[in-house]
Amino acid sequence: MSNTLSSWGQYASLKYVSFPLQTLFKSAKVIPVMLMGKFLNSATYAVSDYGEAIAITAGVCVFGLSKEKSPSAAGDKPSQYA
């Protein structure tokens, strides 16, 4: 019962979060999972694995949260004398 209610609450809360932010948090989830695996399960990861996790998160952050400016936002107003 609690699993069903928690799933419902999770999906209901996603209505209030933008898609780029959801994607960013999903990609950033790799870093804490690796850290918890290291500290709790004594798992070993190569330094390159940590580098890849950080690069993926940074890439998603840059491309997912950058927005293309509309002409009105950039200050390009149509001329009234055209």
ZIKAQUI-V847074 format. One record per pair of residues at least 6 apart in sequence whose C-alpha atoms are under 8 Angstrom apart, sorted by the first residue. I is the first residue (numbers start at 1). J is the second residue. Records with the same first field share a line. If there is no record, write none. Layout:
I: J ; J
This chain:
14: 22
20: 64 ; 65
21: 64 ; 65
23: 60 ; 64
24: 57 ; 60 ; 61 ; 64
27: 56 ; 57 ; 60
28: 53 ; 54 ; 57
30: 53
31: 50 ; 53 ; 54
34: 45 ; 50
37: 43
38: 44 ; 45
71: 77
